[in-house]
Amino acid sequence: MAVLVSVLAFLMTLAGGLTAMRVRDHRHLVLGLAGGLMLGVVAFDLVPESLEMARHDLLGVPTPMIGFAIGFLLLHVVEQAVAIHRAHEDEYAPHVHAHSPAVSTGSGRTAGLLAASALVAHSLVDGLSIGLGFQSGTEVGAFVALAVVTHDFADGFNTFTAASLNRGDRRPAVLLLVADAAAPIAGAAVGTLVRVPEAVLAPYLGFFAGVLLYLSAAEILPEAHSVHPRVLTLCATGLGLAAVLFSVGLAH
């Protein structure tokens, strides 16, 4: 049953990715929407869920928030290692965005692929949650599946958008989208057989939230607002936030 239900998550994820693929002519709106979706997933889904799971702390700090800081810092280190923001070498220098030919886009691509890969891993955990939910009973499993399916459209949209950030070649994005769509099925199959302790899942969700927040705040939203009409882009970002809030509320 868990594997069959996870097929819905597969289809919803593909639908989100295909939508992102088809509206690339309005790239600033796509990026604005993706940034809002990511912020919504972090604020309304991942952080609350990880804190609910948390059973331990370190120096008085819940382990998910330590994972959050590590994830945020990791992506920052990845970006700085490739020096995408060389325009900031002079204090108060104007920011040069990744699309400028004078600036290397290597770390933008690396950060995007890393975040997309993290989304695939998150979808695997989503599928695992479905399997574990059905271990607890059909009603619990159906509730978990509803929660997963309702936000998998955003996952697919974000996976394709992140993986194609600063890339002309769509093949890596398509491959990661397919992997993201298939991950819940694999996770559900594993979840019917094994149990993963919440002590491991809680800090992982916090870590993943930190990765997404950095990608949204430091890469996607600045790029979305770089040279395009800002009112429409802001509206797209607000729409993304509202969509995640609605889906989380519907699931609960």
CORWOTA-V491446 format. One record per helix or strand of 2 or more residues. SS is the DSSP state (H for helix, E for strand). FROM is the first residue (numbers start at 0). LEN is the number of residues. Records with the same first field share a line. If there is no record, write none. Layout:
SS = FROM-LEN  FROM-LEN
This chain:
H = 1-21  23-30  62-20  85-3  105-31  137-26  170-21  197-27  229-22
E = 56-2  60-2
